[in-house]
Amino acid sequence: MTARLVRMQVVLSVALGLLVVRLAHLQLIRGGAYRQLAEQNRLRLVPEPAPRGLIVDRAGRLLASNQTVFRVALVPQELENFPGVLRHVGTLTHRSPDALNREYRRKRSLAFMPATIVSYVPKEVAIRLEETRWQFPGLLVNPETIRQYPGGASAAHLLGYLSQPTAEELPALKPYGVRPQHLVGRSGLERLLDQDLRGRPGGLMVEVDHRARQVRVIGRRAPEAGAPVTLTIDAQLESLIEQAFGAQPGGCVVLDPETGEVLAMVSVPAFRPEAFLEPDTAVVRSLLNDPAAPLMNRATVGVYLPGSILKLVTAAAALDAGVITPSTTMHCPGSLTIGDRAFHCWNLDGHGPVALREALLQSCNVYFMQVGRRLGLKRLRAALEAVGLSRRTGWLLEEQRGHLPDRRLTEGEVAMLAMGQGEVLVTVLQGAVMAAAFANQGWLVEPWVVRDVAHRPTPQRPSRRRIPWSPEAMAAVRAGMEAVVRDPDGTGRRAFSPLVAVAGKTGTAQTHLPGQTHGWFVGFCPVDHPRAAMAVLAEHGGAGGDLPAEIARSICEYVTAPEAL
């Protein structure tokens, strides 16, 4: 018996010793870590989003700003009459209590954290809810700032839109203070400059009890507004072009030919970026399913047959190579037979004998098919690559590279390529860069649009590259472009203005739809000291000498007005 007691005492002593050692380990060695965890469990941060940075045009006009709205939220730990609160809010906001309950369950997290059940409440309704809030403990009416686009759909593709982050995106965004209810950039400049525009969120540090109920507010960190951004575009020019398109789908890019600054970038149809602030709406679904593709930027992502605007490149390359001179005459009987196939001019009666000037102003297909045959595929393709076709321009946002044939072509296919048909696709942005090269005597510019961020100018771009064509070749093509607009028989006559000298080239490109064509106009103005180079595309919009030429005239009259730019 005594031995058994001794053994029990030994066991108890060992156990007690181990317990003392464990307690010492917890207190002395791990005590700091556990105290830190306890402190973290005791403290909570109630986030407060930062106002997003403003986006303005070159003249300081607001393109993206912020607006105060009201949200209705419920604080779980303070609720006393949950069904009554739901009925009251539902009556004033025209929502069913069941729908509000589902939203509450979806948004609820911690007991002291407000769960938003209605967003974008009208001010009048918010006031009525605030007046009766004392009757419903746990009910909050919070003012918040949301993104607003004063121009509506104007420049929507360039600016982009915002939406809430997905569950998969949150872990990467959480270190930047982004929470599920916050908004992040999804497209355009809102996405590209998201970290600058987002700012730094603030919030309240609160102490909570063991049931996660708020005990007291310890302190507040004020949010820091996002950085303001200034663009190179002119909002008034942007709006003018959009109105000129009307319901006609298409795209337009206007550049400063010397610097590459984007003065306007238009894509029609467009969309209202505010539609994406609230997900799962009928408006968003209609945009995503719309066969007119209003979310596609036709200026940078759409690719199109260029048609006759490519004749400018064919002419410049042929002149530089000595294949033709400005006075070289070729006969156009209305068609050209190559092998066993006849290729037709748009004028089936033919243009007769034409030199370069007349061939450009009348856009004679037969003339340029013959020039293309003389030039050959290798030199023609090199010329098209020299003006930036088949590669991206350096544009900082999404863009397509276009397409040039990468296989051997038949003689007939080369002839078609020389006049802008066949295996060639270009973007409107590439067309504007090409037009700028003829405006500035052969310099290829890189388009850019962000002038400064947080009032700090963006670094200068290595934006100019020389096209190795002779000044004489460029001068001859420019003279032809002037004739296209100034001559009464020119295909671009509708671009003529008594206020400013315009140079350009029209294009009418075939499509996969019988009887429908894309209309193009590329050009620059004023002729002597160009301030704007442009490309205008009317998608399935007929001839380039119609609406695109008229839009080009409006652009030129605007940019040369005394108060412009």
SETI-20846 format. One record per residue (C-alpha): x, y, z; residue number from 1. Coordinates in nm, 4 decimals. Layout:
REM SETI-20846
- u_v_w_i
- X_Y_Z_NUM
...
//
This chain:
REM SETI-20846
- u_v_w_i
- 0.0000_0.0000_0.0000_1
- 0.2811_0.2338_0.0960_2
- 0.4619_0.1554_-0.2304_3
- 0.1488_0.2321_-0.4285_4
- 0.1165_0.5702_-0.2555_5
- 0.4777_0.6456_-0.3290_6
- 0.4281_0.5636_-0.6999_7
- 0.1161_0.7857_-0.7139_8
- 0.3092_1.0687_-0.5502_9
- 0.5860_1.0311_-0.8073_10
- 0.3388_1.0341_-1.0952_11
- 0.1613_1.3365_-0.9566_12
- 0.4911_1.5153_-0.9036_13
- 0.5996_1.4459_-1.2611_14
- 0.2624_1.5625_-1.3988_15
- 0.2761_1.8744_-1.1854_16
- 0.6273_1.9400_-1.3059_17
- 0.5249_1.9047_-1.6682_18
- 0.2315_2.1377_-1.6093_19
- 0.4611_2.3973_-1.4539_20
- 0.7012_2.3682_-1.7473_21
- 0.4126_2.4029_-1.9968_22
- 0.2735_2.7069_-1.8153_23
- 0.6174_2.8629_-1.8036_24
- 0.6549_2.8001_-2.1782_25
- 0.3204_2.9585_-2.2515_26
- 0.3797_3.2610_-2.0301_27
- 0.7465_3.3285_-2.0813_28
- 0.8180_3.2055_-2.4311_29
- 0.4843_3.2153_-2.6190_30
- 0.3163_3.4759_-2.3983_31
- 0.3845_3.7647_-2.6345_32
- 0.2379_3.5837_-2.9323_33
- -0.0789_3.4868_-2.7444_34
- -0.1216_3.8348_-2.6057_35
- -0.0977_3.9650_-2.9618_36
- -0.3633_3.7212_-3.0787_37
- -0.5897_3.8207_-2.7924_38
- -0.5432_4.1847_-2.8794_39
- -0.6242_4.1127_-3.2426_40
- -0.9409_3.9306_-3.1407_41
- -1.0375_4.2269_-2.9241_42
- -0.9863_4.4918_-3.1937_43
- -1.1644_4.5289_-3.5258_44
- -1.1236_4.7687_-3.8183_45
- -1.4453_4.8999_-3.9694_46
- -1.3247_5.0050_-4.3175_47
- -1.4057_5.3399_-4.4763_48
- -1.3409_5.3550_-4.8527_49
- -1.1430_5.6402_-5.0058_50
- -1.2925_5.8722_-5.2696_51
- -1.1667_5.7661_-5.6091_52
- -0.9340_6.0026_-5.7941_53
- -1.0900_6.2421_-6.0459_54
- -1.0253_6.2050_-6.4200_55
- -1.0307_6.5246_-6.6276_56
- -0.9650_6.6132_-6.9922_57
- -0.6898_6.8430_-7.1207_58
- -0.8949_7.1511_-7.0256_59
- -0.9862_7.0270_-6.6774_60
- -1.3390_6.9136_-6.7688_61
- -1.4631_6.6301_-6.5478_62
- -1.4763_6.2887_-6.7130_63
- -1.4994_6.0739_-6.3988_64
- -1.5939_6.2118_-6.0583_65
- -1.7662_6.1023_-5.7383_66
- -2.1229_6.1424_-5.6158_67
- -2.2702_6.1113_-5.2674_68
- -2.5342_5.8382_-5.2410_69
- -2.7111_5.6709_-4.9517_70
- -2.7079_5.3067_-4.8440_71
- -2.9350_5.1371_-4.5899_72
- -2.7593_4.8958_-4.3573_73
- -2.8419_4.6887_-4.0489_74
- -2.6122_4.6330_-3.7479_75
- -2.6769_4.2761_-3.6263_76
- -2.5921_4.3326_-3.2572_77
- -2.8273_4.6302_-3.2285_78
- -3.1356_4.4848_-3.3986_79
- -3.4441_4.4522_-3.1793_80
- -3.7326_4.4195_-3.4226_81
- -3.5851_4.2542_-3.7291_82
- -3.9163_4.1798_-3.9107_83
- -4.0409_4.5321_-3.8379_84
- -3.7215_4.6889_-3.9735_85
- -3.7512_4.4871_-4.2947_86
- -4.1144_4.5895_-4.3438_87
- -4.0366_4.9558_-4.2792_88
- -3.7400_4.9687_-4.5178_89
- -3.9265_4.7652_-4.7782_90
- -4.2241_5.0034_-4.7763_91
- -4.0085_5.3116_-4.8343_92
- -3.7722_5.1551_-5.0901_93
- -4.0346_4.9438_-5.2746_94
- -3.8631_4.6128_-5.1971_95
- -4.0060_4.2982_-5.0443_96
- -3.9026_4.2001_-4.6911_97
- -3.7964_3.8591_-4.8241_98
- -3.5593_4.0176_-5.0740_99
- -3.4153_4.2443_-4.8032_100
- -3.3701_3.9459_-4.5744_101
- -3.1800_3.7534_-4.8408_102
- -2.9535_4.0511_-4.8990_103
- -2.8957_4.0845_-4.5245_104
- -2.7994_3.7183_-4.4884_105
- -2.5630_3.7498_-4.7844_106
- -2.3895_4.0645_-4.6556_107
- -2.3807_3.9896_-4.2814_108
- -2.0386_3.9148_-4.1349_109
- -1.9579_4.0271_-3.7765_110
- -2.2118_4.1391_-3.5176_111
- -2.0933_4.4991_-3.5138_112
- -2.0353_4.5296_-3.8903_113
- -2.3154_4.7013_-4.0872_114
- -2.4659_4.4822_-4.3577_115
- -2.5931_4.6824_-4.6561_116
- -2.9387_4.5772_-4.7693_117
- -3.0255_4.8624_-5.0116_118
- -2.7846_5.0669_-5.2215_119
- -2.8335_5.3960_-5.4050_120
- -3.1294_5.5160_-5.2051_121
- -3.2750_5.8486_-5.3259_122
- -3.2028_6.1413_-5.1004_123
- -3.5714_6.1950_-5.0207_124
- -3.6119_5.8338_-4.9063_125
- -3.2879_5.8519_-4.7075_126
- -3.4214_6.1558_-4.5199_127
- -3.7490_5.9758_-4.4306_128
- -3.5546_5.6717_-4.3082_129
- -3.3254_5.8915_-4.1025_130
- -3.6234_6.0688_-3.9430_131
- -3.7705_5.7358_-3.8249_132
- -3.4444_5.5607_-3.7417_133
- -3.4919_5.6119_-3.3655_134
- -3.7857_5.3738_-3.3804_135
- -3.5734_5.0931_-3.5278_136
- -3.2516_5.0196_-3.3382_137
- -2.9859_4.8709_-3.5660_138
- -3.0990_5.0660_-3.8739_139
- -2.8328_5.2854_-4.0394_140
- -2.8523_5.5291_-4.3312_141
- -2.4979_5.5892_-4.4516_142
- -2.3802_5.8430_-4.7110_143
- -2.1155_5.7070_-4.9471_144
- -1.9312_5.8271_-5.2533_145
- -1.9718_5.6367_-5.5785_146
- -1.8256_5.6805_-5.9242_147
- -2.0024_5.9184_-6.1585_148
- -1.9387_5.9896_-6.5260_149
- -2.0719_6.3384_-6.6112_150
- -2.0548_6.2702_-6.9841_151
- -2.2719_5.9609_-6.9632_152
- -2.1559_5.7218_-7.2324_153
- -1.9033_5.9694_-7.3729_154
- -1.5504_5.8227_-7.3827_155
- -1.6835_5.5154_-7.2001_156
- -1.4486_5.2690_-7.3710_157
- -1.1473_5.4837_-7.2887_158
- -1.2458_5.5481_-6.9277_159
- -1.3704_5.1948_-6.8541_160
- -1.5902_5.0895_-6.5647_161
- -1.5833_4.9590_-6.2063_162
- -1.7366_4.6620_-6.0309_163
- -1.6993_4.4685_-5.7063_164
- -1.4103_4.2206_-5.6797_165
- -1.4798_3.8500_-5.7014_166
- -1.4038_3.6087_-5.4189_167
- -1.1058_3.4801_-5.6172_168
- -0.9593_3.8315_-5.6563_169
- -0.9972_3.9434_-5.2951_170
- -0.6871_3.7729_-5.1452_171
- -0.4553_3.9614_-5.3821_172
- -0.6392_4.2906_-5.3275_173
- -0.6803_4.2701_-4.9497_174
- -0.3273_4.4070_-4.8749_175
- -0.4333_4.7239_-5.0577_176
- -0.7345_4.7706_-4.8311_177
- -0.9894_4.6400_-5.0812_178
- -1.2965_4.4770_-4.9265_179
- -1.5888_4.2876_-5.0878_180
- -1.8097_4.5984_-5.0960_181
- -1.5446_4.8138_-5.2645_182
- -1.5143_4.8783_-5.6387_183
- -1.2139_4.8099_-5.8603_184
- -1.1318_4.9043_-6.2196_185
- -1.2437_4.6491_-6.4767_186
- -1.1541_4.8048_-6.8109_187
- -1.0015_5.1129_-6.9712_188
- -0.8132_5.3679_-6.7656_189
- -1.0116_5.2775_-6.4537_190
- -0.8376_4.9410_-6.4663_191
- -0.4955_5.0568_-6.5893_192
- -0.4646_5.3257_-6.3218_193
- -0.6663_5.1460_-6.0554_194
- -0.4009_5.1600_-5.7824_195
- -0.3453_5.5343_-5.8356_196
- -0.7166_5.6153_-5.8555_197
- -0.8172_5.3887_-5.5666_198
- -0.6474_5.5893_-5.2941_199
- -0.5938_5.4580_-4.9418_200
- -0.8950_5.3401_-4.7420_201
- -0.9371_5.4472_-4.3816_202
- -1.1665_5.3265_-4.1080_203
- -1.2637_5.3057_-3.7424_204
- -1.0704_5.0915_-3.4957_205
- -1.3224_4.9506_-3.2478_206
- -1.2978_4.7322_-2.9402_207
- -1.5347_4.4345_-2.9228_208
- -1.6314_4.1905_-2.6499_209
- -1.6249_3.8104_-2.6572_210
- -1.9504_3.8092_-2.8534_211
- -1.8026_4.0423_-3.1169_212
- -2.0189_4.3302_-3.0019_213
- -1.8780_4.6803_-3.0238_214
- -1.7660_4.8187_-2.6888_215
- -1.6039_5.1484_-2.7854_216
- -1.4328_5.3337_-3.0710_217
- -1.0575_5.3554_-3.0187_218
- -0.9645_5.5773_-3.3121_219
- -1.0127_5.6682_-3.6789_220
- -0.7807_5.6818_-3.9767_221
- -0.9115_5.9185_-4.2410_222
- -0.9149_5.7783_-4.5952_223
- -0.6825_5.9334_-4.8530_224
- -0.8427_6.0255_-5.1849_225
- -0.7076_5.8694_-5.5008_226
- -0.4724_6.0574_-5.7307_227
- -0.6278_6.2928_-5.9881_228
- -0.5545_6.2095_-6.3530_229
- -0.5395_6.4486_-6.6496_230
- -0.5843_6.3137_-7.0019_231
- -0.4851_6.4492_-7.3413_232
- -0.8329_6.4167_-7.4898_233
- -1.0710_6.7037_-7.5518_234
- -1.4135_6.6195_-7.4071_235
- -1.5921_6.8648_-7.6359_236
- -1.4309_6.7151_-7.9465_237
- -1.5173_6.3680_-7.8181_238
- -1.8828_6.4677_-7.7781_239
- -1.8947_6.6373_-8.1195_240
- -1.7763_6.3208_-8.2940_241
- -2.0145_6.0979_-8.0987_242
- -2.3090_6.3167_-8.1938_243
- -2.1973_6.3157_-8.5583_244
- -2.2056_5.9342_-8.5668_245
- -2.5570_5.9255_-8.4255_246
- -2.6837_5.5685_-8.4422_247
- -2.4213_5.4646_-8.6991_248
- -2.1770_5.2101_-8.5522_249
- -1.8133_5.2998_-8.5975_250
- -1.4960_5.4376_-8.4494_251
- -1.2747_5.7427_-8.4697_252
- -0.9306_5.8407_-8.3407_253
- -0.7867_6.1926_-8.3578_254
- -0.4170_6.2472_-8.2832_255
- -0.1800_6.5383_-8.2536_256
- 0.0507_6.4335_-8.5412_257
- 0.3595_6.5842_-8.3801_258
- 0.3307_6.4432_-8.0291_259
- 0.1014_6.1425_-8.0622_260
- -0.1421_6.2842_-7.8034_261
- -0.4877_6.1319_-7.8399_262
- -0.7329_6.4202_-7.8812_263
- -1.0390_6.1977_-7.9195_264
- -1.1166_5.8257_-7.9215_265
- -1.4737_5.7349_-8.0085_266
- -1.6504_5.4007_-8.0334_267
- -2.0200_5.3774_-8.1221_268
- -2.2401_5.2285_-7.9835_269
- -2.1213_5.2907_-7.6289_270
- -2.2464_5.2219_-7.2776_271
- -2.2954_5.3999_-6.9469_272
- -2.0195_5.2906_-6.7063_273
- -2.2521_5.3420_-6.4071_274
- -2.4439_5.0322_-6.5167_275
- -2.1689_4.8127_-6.3704_276
- -2.1664_4.9700_-6.0260_277
- -2.4484_4.7401_-5.9229_278
- -2.3898_4.3832_-6.0470_279
- -2.6496_4.1367_-6.1669_280
- -2.8777_4.3982_-6.3139_281
- -3.0874_4.3631_-6.6269_282
- -2.8950_4.6530_-6.7815_283
- -2.5624_4.4721_-6.7469_284
- -2.7050_4.1523_-6.8907_285
- -2.8471_4.3406_-7.1874_286
- -2.5092_4.5009_-7.2554_287
- -2.3306_4.1675_-7.2422_288
- -2.5835_4.0033_-7.4748_289
- -2.6376_4.2931_-7.7159_290
- -2.5521_4.1818_-8.0738_291
- -2.4384_4.5386_-8.1483_292
- -2.1459_4.4782_-7.9066_293
- -2.1529_4.8150_-7.7248_294
- -1.8744_4.6998_-7.4903_295
- -1.6256_4.6495_-7.7758_296
- -1.3910_4.9399_-7.8437_297
- -1.4176_4.9733_-8.2211_298
- -1.1303_5.2205_-8.2229_299
- -0.8661_4.9801_-8.0910_300
- -1.0046_4.6265_-8.0836_301
- -1.2172_4.6122_-8.3978_302
- -1.0244_4.5069_-8.7096_303
- -1.1445_4.5934_-9.0579_304
- -1.0500_4.5746_-9.4228_305
- -0.8950_4.9144_-9.4980_306
- -1.0027_4.9509_-9.8576_307
- -0.8630_5.2443_-10.0508_308
- -0.6961_5.4232_-9.7589_309
- -0.4125_5.1740_-9.8119_310
- -0.3483_5.3253_-10.1569_311
- -0.1562_5.6018_-9.9771_312
- 0.1039_5.3500_-9.8634_313
- 0.1175_5.1781_-10.2023_314
- 0.1781_5.5134_-10.3716_315
- 0.4476_5.6302_-10.1267_316
- 0.6378_5.2999_-10.1465_317
- 0.6213_5.2914_-10.5272_318
- 0.7434_5.6516_-10.5569_319
- 1.0265_5.5891_-10.3105_320
- 1.1328_5.2731_-10.4946_321
- 1.1285_5.4510_-10.8313_322
- 0.8630_5.2175_-10.9674_323
- 0.6524_5.5197_-11.0661_324
- 0.6824_5.8967_-11.0737_325
- 0.4037_6.1446_-11.0056_326
- 0.3564_6.1769_-11.3817_327
- 0.3524_5.8052_-11.4657_328
- 0.0283_5.7417_-11.6551_329
- -0.1674_5.4178_-11.6639_330
- -0.4852_5.3372_-11.8512_331
- -0.7990_5.2296_-11.6639_332
- -1.0591_5.0652_-11.8911_333
- -1.2742_4.9685_-11.5904_334
- -1.1122_4.6332_-11.5162_335
- -0.7796_4.4513_-11.5137_336
- -0.7353_4.0892_-11.6157_337
- -0.4691_3.8938_-11.4281_338
- -0.4406_3.5303_-11.5293_339
- -0.7928_3.4067_-11.5872_340
- -0.9594_3.6545_-11.3505_341
- -1.0907_4.0049_-11.4113_342
- -1.0519_4.2604_-11.1316_343
- -1.2875_4.5565_-11.1565_344
- -1.2523_4.9232_-11.0772_345
- -1.5357_5.0807_-10.8833_346
- -1.5974_5.2850_-11.1996_347
- -1.6934_5.0111_-11.4415_348
- -1.6701_5.2561_-11.7329_349
- -1.3064_5.3213_-11.6450_350
- -1.1110_5.6396_-11.5696_351
- -0.9053_5.6373_-11.8874_352
- -0.5408_5.7499_-11.8644_353
- -0.4580_5.8634_-11.5078_354
- -0.1445_5.9735_-11.3235_355
- -0.0930_5.9642_-10.9462_356
- -0.2891_6.2774_-10.8563_357
- -0.5942_6.1737_-11.0550_358
- -0.5664_5.8138_-10.9380_359
- -0.5780_5.9253_-10.5740_360
- -0.8571_6.1821_-10.6072_361
- -1.0734_5.9383_-10.8057_362
- -0.9496_5.6324_-10.6092_363
- -0.8842_5.4338_-10.9267_364
- -0.8504_5.0633_-10.8450_365
- -0.6945_4.9626_-11.1757_366
- -0.4137_5.2186_-11.1388_367
- -0.3126_5.0907_-10.7957_368
- -0.3463_4.7255_-10.8939_369
- -0.0927_4.7873_-11.1676_370
- 0.1327_4.9779_-10.9271_371
- 0.1106_4.6882_-10.6808_372
- 0.2154_4.4409_-10.9507_373
- 0.5187_4.6561_-11.0292_374
- 0.6062_4.7001_-10.6638_375
- 0.5796_4.3302_-10.5747_376
- 0.4737_4.1577_-10.2544_377
- 0.8036_4.1946_-10.0666_378
- 0.8283_4.5717_-10.1051_379
- 0.4536_4.6210_-10.0583_380
- 0.4497_4.4234_-9.7376_381
- 0.7566_4.6100_-9.6088_382
- 0.5794_4.9396_-9.6751_383
- 0.2678_4.8307_-9.4873_384
- 0.4819_4.7205_-9.1933_385
- 0.6711_5.0517_-9.2051_386
- 0.3504_5.2453_-9.1253_387
- 0.2786_5.0180_-8.8310_388
- 0.0282_4.7707_-8.9734_389
- 0.0246_4.4165_-8.8312_390
- 0.1739_4.5290_-8.4988_391
- 0.0481_4.7190_-8.1966_392
- 0.1001_5.0928_-8.1951_393
- 0.2224_5.1117_-7.8361_394
- -0.1218_5.2065_-7.7093_395
- -0.1298_5.1468_-7.3339_396
- -0.4712_4.9816_-7.3309_397
- -0.6138_4.6813_-7.5123_398
- -0.5627_4.6805_-7.8884_399
- -0.5485_4.4375_-8.1768_400
- -0.2449_4.4126_-8.3997_401
- -0.4340_4.3680_-8.7260_402
- -0.3224_4.1293_-8.9967_403
- -0.1016_4.1129_-9.3033_404
- -0.0644_3.8030_-9.5224_405
- 0.2232_3.5781_-9.4134_406
- 0.2170_3.3495_-9.7155_407
- 0.3091_3.3765_-10.0812_408
- 0.0358_3.5518_-10.2768_409
- -0.0683_3.5155_-10.6354_410
- -0.0205_3.8094_-10.8689_411
- -0.3908_3.8847_-10.8441_412
- -0.3810_3.8742_-10.4638_413
- -0.0898_4.1190_-10.4606_414
- -0.2896_4.3518_-10.6835_415
- -0.5850_4.3306_-10.4435_416
- -0.3596_4.3973_-10.1446_417
- -0.2224_4.7100_-10.3127_418
- -0.5699_4.8641_-10.3143_419
- -0.6590_4.7542_-9.9605_420
- -0.8549_4.4355_-10.0195_421
- -0.7756_4.0722_-9.9518_422
- -0.5788_3.9457_-9.6513_423
- -0.5301_4.2683_-9.4615_424
- -0.7006_4.3972_-9.1475_425
- -0.6306_4.7203_-8.9592_426
- -0.7642_4.9055_-8.6569_427
- -0.8939_5.2613_-8.6558_428
- -0.6055_5.3537_-8.4261_429
- -0.3550_5.2206_-8.6804_430
- -0.5312_5.4249_-8.9479_431
- -0.4871_5.7422_-8.7405_432
- -0.1170_5.6684_-8.6818_433
- -0.0739_5.6164_-9.0569_434
- -0.2490_5.9463_-9.1304_435
- -0.0223_6.1218_-8.8787_436
- 0.2833_5.9870_-9.0631_437
- 0.1729_6.1630_-9.3824_438
- 0.0904_6.4768_-9.1843_439
- 0.4349_6.5072_-9.0260_440
- 0.6519_6.4142_-9.3236_441
- 0.7105_6.0486_-9.2431_442
- 0.7378_6.0282_-8.8642_443
- 0.5479_5.7436_-8.7004_444
- 0.4179_5.8516_-8.3598_445
- 0.3182_5.6442_-8.0585_446
- -0.0308_5.7350_-7.9309_447
- -0.0646_5.8242_-7.5622_448
- -0.3430_5.9664_-7.3479_449
- -0.2362_6.0133_-6.9809_450
- -0.0870_6.3606_-6.9408_451
- -0.0280_6.3519_-6.5649_452
- -0.1112_6.1550_-6.2494_453
- -0.1362_6.3395_-5.9165_454
- -0.0264_6.6542_-6.1029_455
- 0.3024_6.4884_-6.1984_456
- 0.3573_6.4719_-6.5756_457
- 0.3982_6.1242_-6.7166_458
- 0.7454_6.0464_-6.8513_459
- 0.8104_6.1452_-7.2096_460
- 0.7685_5.8572_-7.4489_461
- 1.0136_5.7524_-7.7196_462
- 0.7251_5.8165_-7.9516_463
- 0.8719_5.8964_-8.2938_464
- 1.0170_5.6664_-8.5563_465
- 1.1186_5.7734_-8.9074_466
- 0.9720_5.5965_-9.2093_467
- 1.2543_5.5734_-9.4673_468
- 1.0664_5.7288_-9.7576_469
- 1.1973_6.0208_-9.9548_470
- 1.0575_6.3698_-9.8912_471
- 0.9638_6.3839_-10.2586_472
- 0.7520_6.0691_-10.2296_473
- 0.5742_6.2025_-9.9214_474
- 0.5146_6.5405_-10.0861_475
- 0.3583_6.3799_-10.3941_476
- 0.1191_6.1692_-10.1846_477
- 0.0270_6.4697_-9.9704_478
- -0.0546_6.6669_-10.2840_479
- -0.2838_6.3867_-10.3942_480
- -0.4519_6.3847_-10.0513_481
- -0.5204_6.7573_-10.0843_482
- -0.6780_6.6978_-10.4248_483
- -0.9024_6.4219_-10.2831_484
- -1.0755_6.6860_-10.0701_485
- -1.0278_7.0109_-10.2643_486
- -1.0971_6.8932_-10.6207_487
- -1.4692_6.8957_-10.7160_488
- -1.4276_6.5415_-10.8512_489
- -1.2458_6.4126_-10.5422_490
- -1.3996_6.1236_-10.3502_491
- -1.3485_6.3163_-10.0239_492
- -1.5236_6.6314_-10.1352_493
- -1.7584_6.6238_-9.8347_494
- -1.4562_6.6827_-9.6104_495
- -1.3948_7.0176_-9.7814_496
- -1.4279_7.3218_-9.5584_497
- -1.4007_7.6901_-9.6466_498
- -1.2535_7.7443_-9.2978_499
- -0.9582_7.5056_-9.3064_500
- -0.7555_7.3158_-9.5676_501
- -0.8100_6.9403_-9.5267_502
- -0.6108_6.6560_-9.6851_503
- -0.7320_6.2985_-9.6828_504
- -0.8189_5.9714_-9.8481_505
- -1.1476_5.7855_-9.8572_506
- -1.1925_5.4111_-9.8487_507
- -1.4838_5.1774_-9.9134_508
- -1.4043_4.8268_-9.7956_509
- -1.5863_4.5077_-9.8775_510
- -1.7392_4.3034_-9.5958_511
- -1.8665_3.9480_-9.5569_512
- -2.2211_4.0837_-9.5932_513
- -2.3277_4.1238_-9.9577_514
- -2.4007_4.4815_-10.0535_515
- -2.2601_4.6252_-9.7274_516
- -1.9304_4.8097_-9.6996_517
- -1.7210_4.9845_-9.4366_518
- -1.6629_5.3530_-9.5012_519
- -1.3227_5.5073_-9.4189_520
- -1.1679_5.8507_-9.4112_521
- -0.8091_5.9193_-9.3031_522
- -0.6477_6.2600_-9.3205_523
- -0.5067_6.5659_-9.1478_524
- -0.5501_6.9407_-9.1133_525
- -0.4603_7.2184_-9.1604_526
- -0.2485_7.1158_-9.4586_527
- 0.0383_7.3630_-9.3981_528
- 0.0782_7.3110_-9.0228_529
- -0.1172_6.9984_-8.9239_530
- -0.2732_7.0042_-8.5774_531
- -0.4855_6.6930_-8.6092_532
- -0.4614_6.3603_-8.7896_533
- -0.7620_6.1331_-8.7921_534
- -0.9137_5.8040_-8.8961_535
- -1.2914_5.7686_-8.9167_536
- -1.4690_5.4376_-8.9773_537
- -1.8405_5.3856_-9.0397_538
- -1.9011_5.0151_-8.9783_539
- -2.1246_4.8839_-9.2582_540
- -2.1839_5.2503_-9.3256_541
- -2.1453_5.2757_-9.7010_542
- -1.8857_5.4898_-9.8764_543
- -1.6016_5.6685_-9.7018_544
- -1.6825_5.9846_-9.8921_545
- -2.0135_6.0192_-9.7107_546
- -2.0443_6.0231_-9.3297_547
- -1.6735_5.9632_-9.2505_548
- -1.5713_6.2587_-9.4692_549
- -1.8345_6.4796_-9.3077_550
- -1.7115_6.3847_-8.9600_551
- -1.3542_6.4647_-9.0657_552
- -1.4641_6.8127_-9.1771_553
- -1.6304_6.8752_-8.8405_554
- -1.3147_6.7632_-8.6603_555
- -1.0959_6.9964_-8.8633_556
- -1.3240_7.2947_-8.8167_557
- -1.3262_7.2328_-8.4422_558
- -0.9510_7.1901_-8.3878_559
- -0.8654_7.5001_-8.5899_560
- -1.1187_7.7271_-8.4183_561
- -0.9453_8.0078_-8.2228_562
- -1.0603_7.8762_-7.8840_563
- -0.9828_7.5079_-7.9542_564
- -0.7163_7.2936_-7.7871_565
//
